[in-house]
Amino acid sequence: MSIGEMLAATVPMTRTLKLEYLETSAEKAVVALPDQSEFHNHVGGPHAGAMFTLGESASGAIVLAAFGDQFSRAVPLAVSAEIAYKKLAMGQVTATATLGRPAAEVVAELDAGQRPEFPVSVAIRRADGAVTGEMTVVWTLRPNA
């Protein structure tokens, strides 16, 4: 099962928004929010809440790809998130997530008995490539008790 299929099966909101997982690797996750009128805002573009969910979902996809082999000993949790809406988003938007720290560094902290935190940066773009939003989600790997 791919990461996108796994998230669609376990996170109902991804199914609700019909998110499309275009790429999921430890280096980058790309997730698309199709243009759907039921999720439009008052100006006809994707609602800010839908774009937030898109960005958070892309960040979760890269966390699964980069640290899935650690989940037998730690649980991934989002700690905080910030989003900035930069330009009007219209039509389909795509979120691209990248890790803000090397995965090996995060795993080394986990190996040392720490609870590592790490940022995931997300750029949300419309079809013409313009960045409509920027997001940072801070994640942790909480060691199992």
Phi and psi in radians as a Rosetta constraint file:
Dihedral C 1 N 2 CA 2 C 2 CIRCULARHARMONIC -1.282 0.35
Dihedral N 2 CA 2 C 2 N 3 CIRCULARHARMONIC 2.884 0.35
Dihedral C 2 N 3 CA 3 C 3 CIRCULARHARMONIC -1.060 0.35
Dihedral N 3 CA 3 C 3 N 4 CIRCULARHARMONIC -0.763 0.35
Dihedral C 3 N 4 CA 4 C 4 CIRCULARHARMONIC -1.044 0.35
Dihedral N 4 CA 4 C 4 N 5 CIRCULARHARMONIC -0.755 0.35
Dihedral C 4 N 5 CA 5 C 5 CIRCULARHARMONIC -1.146 0.35
Dihedral N 5 CA 5 C 5 N 6 CIRCULARHARMONIC -0.686 0.35
Dihedral C 5 N 6 CA 6 C 6 CIRCULARHARMONIC -1.131 0.35
Dihedral N 6 CA 6 C 6 N 7 CIRCULARHARMONIC -0.775 0.35
Dihedral C 6 N 7 CA 7 C 7 CIRCULARHARMONIC -1.153 0.35
Dihedral N 7 CA 7 C 7 N 8 CIRCULARHARMONIC -0.701 0.35
Dihedral C 7 N 8 CA 8 C 8 CIRCULARHARMONIC -1.098 0.35
Dihedral N 8 CA 8 C 8 N 9 CIRCULARHARMONIC -0.590 0.35
Dihedral C 8 N 9 CA 9 C 9 CIRCULARHARMONIC -1.349 0.35
Dihedral N 9 CA 9 C 9 N 10 CIRCULARHARMONIC -0.494 0.35
Dihedral C 9 N 10 CA 10 C 10 CIRCULARHARMONIC -1.934 0.35
Dihedral N 10 CA 10 C 10 N 11 CIRCULARHARMONIC -0.266 0.35
Dihedral C 10 N 11 CA 11 C 11 CIRCULARHARMONIC -2.105 0.35
Dihedral N 11 CA 11 C 11 N 12 CIRCULARHARMONIC 1.722 0.35
Dihedral C 11 N 12 CA 12 C 12 CIRCULARHARMONIC -0.960 0.35
Dihedral N 12 CA 12 C 12 N 13 CIRCULARHARMONIC -0.583 0.35
Dihedral C 12 N 13 CA 13 C 13 CIRCULARHARMONIC -1.094 0.35
Dihedral N 13 CA 13 C 13 N 14 CIRCULARHARMONIC -0.572 0.35
Dihedral C 13 N 14 CA 14 C 14 CIRCULARHARMONIC -1.147 0.35
Dihedral N 14 CA 14 C 14 N 15 CIRCULARHARMONIC -0.607 0.35
Dihedral C 14 N 15 CA 15 C 15 CIRCULARHARMONIC -1.251 0.35
Dihedral N 15 CA 15 C 15 N 16 CIRCULARHARMONIC -0.710 0.35
Dihedral C 15 N 16 CA 16 C 16 CIRCULARHARMONIC -1.008 0.35
Dihedral N 16 CA 16 C 16 N 17 CIRCULARHARMONIC -0.802 0.35
Dihedral C 16 N 17 CA 17 C 17 CIRCULARHARMONIC -1.448 0.35
Dihedral N 17 CA 17 C 17 N 18 CIRCULARHARMONIC -0.097 0.35
Dihedral C 17 N 18 CA 18 C 18 CIRCULARHARMONIC 1.000 0.35
Dihedral N 18 CA 18 C 18 N 19 CIRCULARHARMONIC 0.747 0.35
Dihedral C 18 N 19 CA 19 C 19 CIRCULARHARMONIC -1.106 0.35
Dihedral N 19 CA 19 C 19 N 20 CIRCULARHARMONIC 2.500 0.35
Dihedral C 19 N 20 CA 20 C 20 CIRCULARHARMONIC -1.990 0.35
Dihedral N 20 CA 20 C 20 N 21 CIRCULARHARMONIC 2.095 0.35
Dihedral C 20 N 21 CA 21 C 21 CIRCULARHARMONIC -1.549 0.35
Dihedral N 21 CA 21 C 21 N 22 CIRCULARHARMONIC 1.792 0.35
Dihedral C 21 N 22 CA 22 C 22 CIRCULARHARMONIC -1.488 0.35
Dihedral N 22 CA 22 C 22 N 23 CIRCULARHARMONIC -0.585 0.35
Dihedral C 22 N 23 CA 23 C 23 CIRCULARHARMONIC -2.676 0.35
Dihedral N 23 CA 23 C 23 N 24 CIRCULARHARMONIC 2.317 0.35
Dihedral C 23 N 24 CA 24 C 24 CIRCULARHARMONIC -2.458 0.35
Dihedral N 24 CA 24 C 24 N 25 CIRCULARHARMONIC 1.908 0.35
Dihedral C 24 N 25 CA 25 C 25 CIRCULARHARMONIC -2.446 0.35
Dihedral N 25 CA 25 C 25 N 26 CIRCULARHARMONIC 3.041 0.35
Dihedral C 25 N 26 CA 26 C 26 CIRCULARHARMONIC -1.228 0.35
Dihedral N 26 CA 26 C 26 N 27 CIRCULARHARMONIC -0.238 0.35
Dihedral C 26 N 27 CA 27 C 27 CIRCULARHARMONIC -1.696 0.35
Dihedral N 27 CA 27 C 27 N 28 CIRCULARHARMONIC -0.518 0.35
Dihedral C 27 N 28 CA 28 C 28 CIRCULARHARMONIC -2.829 0.35
Dihedral N 28 CA 28 C 28 N 29 CIRCULARHARMONIC 2.477 0.35
Dihedral C 28 N 29 CA 29 C 29 CIRCULARHARMONIC -2.187 0.35
Dihedral N 29 CA 29 C 29 N 30 CIRCULARHARMONIC 2.330 0.35
Dihedral C 29 N 30 CA 30 C 30 CIRCULARHARMONIC -2.193 0.35
Dihedral N 30 CA 30 C 30 N 31 CIRCULARHARMONIC 2.145 0.35
Dihedral C 30 N 31 CA 31 C 31 CIRCULARHARMONIC -2.286 0.35
Dihedral N 31 CA 31 C 31 N 32 CIRCULARHARMONIC 2.387 0.35
Dihedral C 31 N 32 CA 32 C 32 CIRCULARHARMONIC -1.938 0.35
Dihedral N 32 CA 32 C 32 N 33 CIRCULARHARMONIC 2.504 0.35
Dihedral C 32 N 33 CA 33 C 33 CIRCULARHARMONIC -1.899 0.35
Dihedral N 33 CA 33 C 33 N 34 CIRCULARHARMONIC 1.880 0.35
Dihedral C 33 N 34 CA 34 C 34 CIRCULARHARMONIC -1.071 0.35
Dihedral N 34 CA 34 C 34 N 35 CIRCULARHARMONIC 2.707 0.35
Dihedral C 34 N 35 CA 35 C 35 CIRCULARHARMONIC -1.266 0.35
Dihedral N 35 CA 35 C 35 N 36 CIRCULARHARMONIC 1.985 0.35
Dihedral C 35 N 36 CA 36 C 36 CIRCULARHARMONIC -2.367 0.35
Dihedral N 36 CA 36 C 36 N 37 CIRCULARHARMONIC 2.087 0.35
Dihedral C 36 N 37 CA 37 C 37 CIRCULARHARMONIC -1.028 0.35
Dihedral N 37 CA 37 C 37 N 38 CIRCULARHARMONIC -0.525 0.35
Dihedral C 37 N 38 CA 38 C 38 CIRCULARHARMONIC -1.204 0.35
Dihedral N 38 CA 38 C 38 N 39 CIRCULARHARMONIC -0.193 0.35
Dihedral C 38 N 39 CA 39 C 39 CIRCULARHARMONIC -2.025 0.35
Dihedral N 39 CA 39 C 39 N 40 CIRCULARHARMONIC 0.348 0.35
Dihedral C 39 N 40 CA 40 C 40 CIRCULARHARMONIC -1.413 0.35
Dihedral N 40 CA 40 C 40 N 41 CIRCULARHARMONIC 2.741 0.35
Dihedral C 40 N 41 CA 41 C 41 CIRCULARHARMONIC -1.690 0.35
Dihedral N 41 CA 41 C 41 N 42 CIRCULARHARMONIC -2.915 0.35
Dihedral C 41 N 42 CA 42 C 42 CIRCULARHARMONIC -1.233 0.35
Dihedral N 42 CA 42 C 42 N 43 CIRCULARHARMONIC -0.219 0.35
Dihedral C 42 N 43 CA 43 C 43 CIRCULARHARMONIC -1.902 0.35
Dihedral N 43 CA 43 C 43 N 44 CIRCULARHARMONIC 0.120 0.35
Dihedral C 43 N 44 CA 44 C 44 CIRCULARHARMONIC 1.594 0.35
Dihedral N 44 CA 44 C 44 N 45 CIRCULARHARMONIC 0.115 0.35
Dihedral C 44 N 45 CA 45 C 45 CIRCULARHARMONIC -1.858 0.35
Dihedral N 45 CA 45 C 45 N 46 CIRCULARHARMONIC -3.121 0.35
Dihedral C 45 N 46 CA 46 C 46 CIRCULARHARMONIC -1.122 0.35
Dihedral N 46 CA 46 C 46 N 47 CIRCULARHARMONIC 2.394 0.35
Dihedral C 46 N 47 CA 47 C 47 CIRCULARHARMONIC -1.082 0.35
Dihedral N 47 CA 47 C 47 N 48 CIRCULARHARMONIC 2.551 0.35
Dihedral C 47 N 48 CA 48 C 48 CIRCULARHARMONIC -0.984 0.35
Dihedral N 48 CA 48 C 48 N 49 CIRCULARHARMONIC -0.663 0.35
Dihedral C 48 N 49 CA 49 C 49 CIRCULARHARMONIC -1.133 0.35
Dihedral N 49 CA 49 C 49 N 50 CIRCULARHARMONIC -0.646 0.35
Dihedral C 49 N 50 CA 50 C 50 CIRCULARHARMONIC -1.183 0.35
Dihedral N 50 CA 50 C 50 N 51 CIRCULARHARMONIC -0.680 0.35
Dihedral C 50 N 51 CA 51 C 51 CIRCULARHARMONIC -1.204 0.35
Dihedral N 51 CA 51 C 51 N 52 CIRCULARHARMONIC -0.632 0.35
Dihedral C 51 N 52 CA 52 C 52 CIRCULARHARMONIC -1.068 0.35
Dihedral N 52 CA 52 C 52 N 53 CIRCULARHARMONIC -0.821 0.35
Dihedral C 52 N 53 CA 53 C 53 CIRCULARHARMONIC -1.085 0.35
Dihedral N 53 CA 53 C 53 N 54 CIRCULARHARMONIC -0.682 0.35
Dihedral C 53 N 54 CA 54 C 54 CIRCULARHARMONIC -1.017 0.35
Dihedral N 54 CA 54 C 54 N 55 CIRCULARHARMONIC -0.875 0.35
Dihedral C 54 N 55 CA 55 C 55 CIRCULARHARMONIC -1.113 0.35
Dihedral N 55 CA 55 C 55 N 56 CIRCULARHARMONIC -0.761 0.35
Dihedral C 55 N 56 CA 56 C 56 CIRCULARHARMONIC -1.135 0.35
Dihedral N 56 CA 56 C 56 N 57 CIRCULARHARMONIC -0.640 0.35
Dihedral C 56 N 57 CA 57 C 57 CIRCULARHARMONIC -1.175 0.35
Dihedral N 57 CA 57 C 57 N 58 CIRCULARHARMONIC -0.679 0.35
Dihedral C 57 N 58 CA 58 C 58 CIRCULARHARMONIC -1.119 0.35
Dihedral N 58 CA 58 C 58 N 59 CIRCULARHARMONIC -0.703 0.35
Dihedral C 58 N 59 CA 59 C 59 CIRCULARHARMONIC -1.127 0.35
Dihedral N 59 CA 59 C 59 N 60 CIRCULARHARMONIC -0.696 0.35
Dihedral C 59 N 60 CA 60 C 60 CIRCULARHARMONIC -1.140 0.35
Dihedral N 60 CA 60 C 60 N 61 CIRCULARHARMONIC -0.621 0.35
Dihedral C 60 N 61 CA 61 C 61 CIRCULARHARMONIC -1.121 0.35
Dihedral N 61 CA 61 C 61 N 62 CIRCULARHARMONIC -0.728 0.35
Dihedral C 61 N 62 CA 62 C 62 CIRCULARHARMONIC -1.242 0.35
Dihedral N 62 CA 62 C 62 N 63 CIRCULARHARMONIC -0.566 0.35
Dihedral C 62 N 63 CA 63 C 63 CIRCULARHARMONIC -1.104 0.35
Dihedral N 63 CA 63 C 63 N 64 CIRCULARHARMONIC -0.757 0.35
Dihedral C 63 N 64 CA 64 C 64 CIRCULARHARMONIC -1.101 0.35
Dihedral N 64 CA 64 C 64 N 65 CIRCULARHARMONIC -0.737 0.35
Dihedral C 64 N 65 CA 65 C 65 CIRCULARHARMONIC -1.174 0.35
Dihedral N 65 CA 65 C 65 N 66 CIRCULARHARMONIC -0.719 0.35
Dihedral C 65 N 66 CA 66 C 66 CIRCULARHARMONIC -1.402 0.35
Dihedral N 66 CA 66 C 66 N 67 CIRCULARHARMONIC -0.540 0.35
Dihedral C 66 N 67 CA 67 C 67 CIRCULARHARMONIC -2.212 0.35
Dihedral N 67 CA 67 C 67 N 68 CIRCULARHARMONIC 0.184 0.35
Dihedral C 67 N 68 CA 68 C 68 CIRCULARHARMONIC -0.963 0.35
Dihedral N 68 CA 68 C 68 N 69 CIRCULARHARMONIC -0.536 0.35
Dihedral C 68 N 69 CA 69 C 69 CIRCULARHARMONIC -1.283 0.35
Dihedral N 69 CA 69 C 69 N 70 CIRCULARHARMONIC -0.110 0.35
Dihedral C 69 N 70 CA 70 C 70 CIRCULARHARMONIC -1.747 0.35
Dihedral N 70 CA 70 C 70 N 71 CIRCULARHARMONIC -0.075 0.35
Dihedral C 70 N 71 CA 71 C 71 CIRCULARHARMONIC -1.253 0.35
Dihedral N 71 CA 71 C 71 N 72 CIRCULARHARMONIC -0.180 0.35
Dihedral C 71 N 72 CA 72 C 72 CIRCULARHARMONIC -1.306 0.35
Dihedral N 72 CA 72 C 72 N 73 CIRCULARHARMONIC -0.294 0.35
Dihedral C 72 N 73 CA 73 C 73 CIRCULARHARMONIC -2.171 0.35
Dihedral N 73 CA 73 C 73 N 74 CIRCULARHARMONIC -0.061 0.35
Dihedral C 73 N 74 CA 74 C 74 CIRCULARHARMONIC -2.673 0.35
Dihedral N 74 CA 74 C 74 N 75 CIRCULARHARMONIC 2.646 0.35
Dihedral C 74 N 75 CA 75 C 75 CIRCULARHARMONIC -1.909 0.35
Dihedral N 75 CA 75 C 75 N 76 CIRCULARHARMONIC 2.251 0.35
Dihedral C 75 N 76 CA 76 C 76 CIRCULARHARMONIC -1.376 0.35
Dihedral N 76 CA 76 C 76 N 77 CIRCULARHARMONIC 2.336 0.35
Dihedral C 76 N 77 CA 77 C 77 CIRCULARHARMONIC -2.406 0.35
Dihedral N 77 CA 77 C 77 N 78 CIRCULARHARMONIC 2.386 0.35
Dihedral C 77 N 78 CA 78 C 78 CIRCULARHARMONIC -1.304 0.35
Dihedral N 78 CA 78 C 78 N 79 CIRCULARHARMONIC 2.309 0.35
Dihedral C 78 N 79 CA 79 C 79 CIRCULARHARMONIC -1.697 0.35
Dihedral N 79 CA 79 C 79 N 80 CIRCULARHARMONIC -0.775 0.35
Dihedral C 79 N 80 CA 80 C 80 CIRCULARHARMONIC -2.751 0.35
Dihedral N 80 CA 80 C 80 N 81 CIRCULARHARMONIC 2.871 0.35
Dihedral C 80 N 81 CA 81 C 81 CIRCULARHARMONIC -2.639 0.35
Dihedral N 81 CA 81 C 81 N 82 CIRCULARHARMONIC 2.509 0.35
Dihedral C 81 N 82 CA 82 C 82 CIRCULARHARMONIC -2.321 0.35
Dihedral N 82 CA 82 C 82 N 83 CIRCULARHARMONIC 2.456 0.35
Dihedral C 82 N 83 CA 83 C 83 CIRCULARHARMONIC -2.359 0.35
Dihedral N 83 CA 83 C 83 N 84 CIRCULARHARMONIC 2.508 0.35
Dihedral C 83 N 84 CA 84 C 84 CIRCULARHARMONIC -2.182 0.35
Dihedral N 84 CA 84 C 84 N 85 CIRCULARHARMONIC 2.178 0.35
Dihedral C 84 N 85 CA 85 C 85 CIRCULARHARMONIC -1.591 0.35
Dihedral N 85 CA 85 C 85 N 86 CIRCULARHARMONIC 2.036 0.35
Dihedral C 85 N 86 CA 86 C 86 CIRCULARHARMONIC -1.705 0.35
Dihedral N 86 CA 86 C 86 N 87 CIRCULARHARMONIC -0.714 0.35
Dihedral C 86 N 87 CA 87 C 87 CIRCULARHARMONIC -2.496 0.35
Dihedral N 87 CA 87 C 87 N 88 CIRCULARHARMONIC 2.839 0.35
Dihedral C 87 N 88 CA 88 C 88 CIRCULARHARMONIC -1.120 0.35
Dihedral N 88 CA 88 C 88 N 89 CIRCULARHARMONIC 2.233 0.35
Dihedral C 88 N 89 CA 89 C 89 CIRCULARHARMONIC -1.717 0.35
Dihedral N 89 CA 89 C 89 N 90 CIRCULARHARMONIC 2.326 0.35
Dihedral C 89 N 90 CA 90 C 90 CIRCULARHARMONIC -2.415 0.35
Dihedral N 90 CA 90 C 90 N 91 CIRCULARHARMONIC 2.580 0.35
Dihedral C 90 N 91 CA 91 C 91 CIRCULARHARMONIC 1.252 0.35
Dihedral N 91 CA 91 C 91 N 92 CIRCULARHARMONIC -2.774 0.35
Dihedral C 91 N 92 CA 92 C 92 CIRCULARHARMONIC -1.169 0.35
Dihedral N 92 CA 92 C 92 N 93 CIRCULARHARMONIC 2.421 0.35
Dihedral C 92 N 93 CA 93 C 93 CIRCULARHARMONIC -2.135 0.35
Dihedral N 93 CA 93 C 93 N 94 CIRCULARHARMONIC 2.643 0.35
Dihedral C 93 N 94 CA 94 C 94 CIRCULARHARMONIC -2.227 0.35
Dihedral N 94 CA 94 C 94 N 95 CIRCULARHARMONIC 2.358 0.35
Dihedral C 94 N 95 CA 95 C 95 CIRCULARHARMONIC -1.885 0.35
Dihedral N 95 CA 95 C 95 N 96 CIRCULARHARMONIC 2.304 0.35
Dihedral C 95 N 96 CA 96 C 96 CIRCULARHARMONIC -2.055 0.35
Dihedral N 96 CA 96 C 96 N 97 CIRCULARHARMONIC 2.121 0.35
Dihedral C 96 N 97 CA 97 C 97 CIRCULARHARMONIC -1.918 0.35
Dihedral N 97 CA 97 C 97 N 98 CIRCULARHARMONIC 2.448 0.35
Dihedral C 97 N 98 CA 98 C 98 CIRCULARHARMONIC -2.375 0.35
Dihedral N 98 CA 98 C 98 N 99 CIRCULARHARMONIC 2.567 0.35
Dihedral C 98 N 99 CA 99 C 99 CIRCULARHARMONIC -1.241 0.35
Dihedral N 99 CA 99 C 99 N 100 CIRCULARHARMONIC 2.493 0.35
Dihedral C 99 N 100 CA 100 C 100 CIRCULARHARMONIC -1.612 0.35
Dihedral N 100 CA 100 C 100 N 101 CIRCULARHARMONIC -0.110 0.35
Dihedral C 100 N 101 CA 101 C 101 CIRCULARHARMONIC -2.439 0.35
Dihedral N 101 CA 101 C 101 N 102 CIRCULARHARMONIC 2.651 0.35
Dihedral C 101 N 102 CA 102 C 102 CIRCULARHARMONIC -1.078 0.35
Dihedral N 102 CA 102 C 102 N 103 CIRCULARHARMONIC 2.382 0.35
Dihedral C 102 N 103 CA 103 C 103 CIRCULARHARMONIC -1.017 0.35
Dihedral N 103 CA 103 C 103 N 104 CIRCULARHARMONIC -0.673 0.35
Dihedral C 103 N 104 CA 104 C 104 CIRCULARHARMONIC -1.070 0.35
Dihedral N 104 CA 104 C 104 N 105 CIRCULARHARMONIC -0.616 0.35
Dihedral C 104 N 105 CA 105 C 105 CIRCULARHARMONIC -1.161 0.35
Dihedral N 105 CA 105 C 105 N 106 CIRCULARHARMONIC -0.730 0.35
Dihedral C 105 N 106 CA 106 C 106 CIRCULARHARMONIC -1.128 0.35
Dihedral N 106 CA 106 C 106 N 107 CIRCULARHARMONIC -0.790 0.35
Dihedral C 106 N 107 CA 107 C 107 CIRCULARHARMONIC -1.120 0.35
Dihedral N 107 CA 107 C 107 N 108 CIRCULARHARMONIC -0.650 0.35
Dihedral C 107 N 108 CA 108 C 108 CIRCULARHARMONIC -1.068 0.35
Dihedral N 108 CA 108 C 108 N 109 CIRCULARHARMONIC -0.687 0.35
Dihedral C 108 N 109 CA 109 C 109 CIRCULARHARMONIC -1.152 0.35
Dihedral N 109 CA 109 C 109 N 110 CIRCULARHARMONIC -0.704 0.35
Dihedral C 109 N 110 CA 110 C 110 CIRCULARHARMONIC -1.089 0.35
Dihedral N 110 CA 110 C 110 N 111 CIRCULARHARMONIC -0.750 0.35
Dihedral C 110 N 111 CA 111 C 111 CIRCULARHARMONIC -1.045 0.35
Dihedral N 111 CA 111 C 111 N 112 CIRCULARHARMONIC -0.566 0.35
Dihedral C 111 N 112 CA 112 C 112 CIRCULARHARMONIC -1.438 0.35
Dihedral N 112 CA 112 C 112 N 113 CIRCULARHARMONIC 0.089 0.35
Dihedral C 112 N 113 CA 113 C 113 CIRCULARHARMONIC 1.496 0.35
Dihedral N 113 CA 113 C 113 N 114 CIRCULARHARMONIC 0.202 0.35
Dihedral C 113 N 114 CA 114 C 114 CIRCULARHARMONIC -1.602 0.35
Dihedral N 114 CA 114 C 114 N 115 CIRCULARHARMONIC 2.963 0.35
Dihedral C 114 N 115 CA 115 C 115 CIRCULARHARMONIC -1.907 0.35
Dihedral N 115 CA 115 C 115 N 116 CIRCULARHARMONIC 1.599 0.35
Dihedral C 115 N 116 CA 116 C 116 CIRCULARHARMONIC -1.210 0.35
Dihedral N 116 CA 116 C 116 N 117 CIRCULARHARMONIC 2.564 0.35
Dihedral C 116 N 117 CA 117 C 117 CIRCULARHARMONIC -2.094 0.35
Dihedral N 117 CA 117 C 117 N 118 CIRCULARHARMONIC 2.580 0.35
Dihedral C 117 N 118 CA 118 C 118 CIRCULARHARMONIC -2.699 0.35
Dihedral N 118 CA 118 C 118 N 119 CIRCULARHARMONIC 2.491 0.35
Dihedral C 118 N 119 CA 119 C 119 CIRCULARHARMONIC -1.518 0.35
Dihedral N 119 CA 119 C 119 N 120 CIRCULARHARMONIC 2.625 0.35
Dihedral C 119 N 120 CA 120 C 120 CIRCULARHARMONIC -2.128 0.35
Dihedral N 120 CA 120 C 120 N 121 CIRCULARHARMONIC 2.154 0.35
Dihedral C 120 N 121 CA 121 C 121 CIRCULARHARMONIC -1.625 0.35
Dihedral N 121 CA 121 C 121 N 122 CIRCULARHARMONIC 2.437 0.35
Dihedral C 121 N 122 CA 122 C 122 CIRCULARHARMONIC -2.314 0.35
Dihedral N 122 CA 122 C 122 N 123 CIRCULARHARMONIC 2.277 0.35
Dihedral C 122 N 123 CA 123 C 123 CIRCULARHARMONIC -1.941 0.35
Dihedral N 123 CA 123 C 123 N 124 CIRCULARHARMONIC 2.257 0.35
Dihedral C 123 N 124 CA 124 C 124 CIRCULARHARMONIC -1.860 0.35
Dihedral N 124 CA 124 C 124 N 125 CIRCULARHARMONIC 2.213 0.35
Dihedral C 124 N 125 CA 125 C 125 CIRCULARHARMONIC -2.221 0.35
Dihedral N 125 CA 125 C 125 N 126 CIRCULARHARMONIC 2.601 0.35
Dihedral C 125 N 126 CA 126 C 126 CIRCULARHARMONIC -1.556 0.35
Dihedral N 126 CA 126 C 126 N 127 CIRCULARHARMONIC 3.095 0.35
Dihedral C 126 N 127 CA 127 C 127 CIRCULARHARMONIC -1.040 0.35
Dihedral N 127 CA 127 C 127 N 128 CIRCULARHARMONIC -0.521 0.35
Dihedral C 127 N 128 CA 128 C 128 CIRCULARHARMONIC -1.408 0.35
Dihedral N 128 CA 128 C 128 N 129 CIRCULARHARMONIC 0.048 0.35
Dihedral C 128 N 129 CA 129 C 129 CIRCULARHARMONIC 1.604 0.35
Dihedral N 129 CA 129 C 129 N 130 CIRCULARHARMONIC -0.173 0.35
Dihedral C 129 N 130 CA 130 C 130 CIRCULARHARMONIC -1.154 0.35
Dihedral N 130 CA 130 C 130 N 131 CIRCULARHARMONIC 2.355 0.35
Dihedral C 130 N 131 CA 131 C 131 CIRCULARHARMONIC -1.348 0.35
Dihedral N 131 CA 131 C 131 N 132 CIRCULARHARMONIC 2.067 0.35
Dihedral C 131 N 132 CA 132 C 132 CIRCULARHARMONIC -1.738 0.35
Dihedral N 132 CA 132 C 132 N 133 CIRCULARHARMONIC -0.313 0.35
Dihedral C 132 N 133 CA 133 C 133 CIRCULARHARMONIC -2.764 0.35
Dihedral N 133 CA 133 C 133 N 134 CIRCULARHARMONIC 2.641 0.35
Dihedral C 133 N 134 CA 134 C 134 CIRCULARHARMONIC -2.278 0.35
Dihedral N 134 CA 134 C 134 N 135 CIRCULARHARMONIC 2.414 0.35
Dihedral C 134 N 135 CA 135 C 135 CIRCULARHARMONIC -2.423 0.35
Dihedral N 135 CA 135 C 135 N 136 CIRCULARHARMONIC 2.555 0.35
Dihedral C 135 N 136 CA 136 C 136 CIRCULARHARMONIC -2.231 0.35
Dihedral N 136 CA 136 C 136 N 137 CIRCULARHARMONIC 2.206 0.35
Dihedral C 136 N 137 CA 137 C 137 CIRCULARHARMONIC -2.022 0.35
Dihedral N 137 CA 137 C 137 N 138 CIRCULARHARMONIC 2.166 0.35
Dihedral C 137 N 138 CA 138 C 138 CIRCULARHARMONIC -1.625 0.35
Dihedral N 138 CA 138 C 138 N 139 CIRCULARHARMONIC 2.186 0.35
Dihedral C 138 N 139 CA 139 C 139 CIRCULARHARMONIC -1.969 0.35
Dihedral N 139 CA 139 C 139 N 140 CIRCULARHARMONIC 2.770 0.35
Dihedral C 139 N 140 CA 140 C 140 CIRCULARHARMONIC -2.309 0.35
Dihedral N 140 CA 140 C 140 N 141 CIRCULARHARMONIC 2.752 0.35
Dihedral C 140 N 141 CA 141 C 141 CIRCULARHARMONIC -1.923 0.35
Dihedral N 141 CA 141 C 141 N 142 CIRCULARHARMONIC 1.805 0.35
Dihedral C 141 N 142 CA 142 C 142 CIRCULARHARMONIC -1.482 0.35
Dihedral N 142 CA 142 C 142 N 143 CIRCULARHARMONIC 2.031 0.35
Dihedral C 142 N 143 CA 143 C 143 CIRCULARHARMONIC -1.038 0.35
Dihedral N 143 CA 143 C 143 N 144 CIRCULARHARMONIC 2.472 0.35
Dihedral C 143 N 144 CA 144 C 144 CIRCULARHARMONIC -1.187 0.35
Dihedral N 144 CA 144 C 144 N 145 CIRCULARHARMONIC 2.527 0.35
